């Protein structure tokens, strides 16, 4: 049995592939910057190394930050501070 794909299905599949592959490239960029930061720490350039590691962590865990913020808002003292800072803006 042969299945035929319509043009609309093809466009939908290409969009999905593009989003998934773009996300993977951003994960690779985060991994590379994190490892490069470790390298700079080992060769005794701590400022550059720490900056690259922070950028790498933000790139790797970008999808996890909303969960962390919701969790932090439910902790009594920390949640009150975060809500106060958000309401002051």
C-alpha positions in Angstrom: 0.0 0.0 0.0 1.4 3.4 -1.0 0.6 6.5 1.0 0.7 9.8 -0.7 1.6 13.0 1.2 -0.3 16.2 0.4 1.5 19.5 0.1 0.0 20.7 3.4 1.3 17.6 5.2 4.7 18.1 3.6 4.9 21.7 4.8 3.8 20.7 8.3 6.5 18.0 8.5 9.2 20.4 7.2 8.2 23.0 9.9 8.4 20.3 12.6 11.8 19.1 11.4 13.1 22.7 11.3 12.0 23.4 14.8 13.5 20.2 16.1 16.8 20.6 14.3 17.1 24.2 15.4 16.6 23.2 19.0 19.3 20.6 18.6 21.7 23.1 17.2 21.1 25.4 20.1 21.7 22.5 22.5 25.0 21.8 20.7 25.9 25.5 21.0 25.2 25.4 24.7 27.3 22.2 25.1 30.2 23.6 23.1 30.2 26.9 25.0 30.1 25.0 28.4 33.0 22.7 27.4 34.9 25.6 26.1 34.3 27.4 29.4 35.7 24.4 31.2 38.8 24.5 29.0 39.4 28.1 29.7 39.1 27.4 33.4 41.7 24.7 33.1 44.1 27.0 31.3 43.7 29.6 34.0 41.4 32.2 32.3 38.7 32.2 34.9 36.6 35.2 33.8 36.3 34.0 30.2 35.6 30.4 31.4 32.9 31.4 33.8 31.1 33.6 31.3 31.2 30.8 28.7 29.9 28.3 31.3 27.0 30.6 32.3 26.1 31.0 28.7 26.3 27.3 28.1 24.1 26.5 31.1 21.5 29.0 30.0 21.6 27.5 26.5 21.3 23.9 27.7 18.6 24.5 30.3 16.5 27.2 28.5 13.4 25.0 28.5 13.7 24.2 32.2 13.6 27.8 33.5 9.8 28.1 33.5 9.5 25.0 35.7 12.2 26.4 38.1 10.4 29.8 38.3 7.1 28.1 39.2 8.8 26.0 41.8 10.6 29.0 43.3 7.3 31.0 43.5 5.8 28.2 45.7 8.6 28.3 48.3 7.2 30.6 51.1 10.0 33.2 51.6 11.5 33.1 48.2 8.1 33.2 46.5 7.2 36.3 48.4 10.4 38.0 47.4 10.0 37.1 43.7 6.3 38.3 43.7 7.3 41.5 45.4 10.1 42.2 42.8 7.7 41.4 39.9 4.9 43.6 41.3 7.3 46.6 41.9 8.2 46.7 38.2 
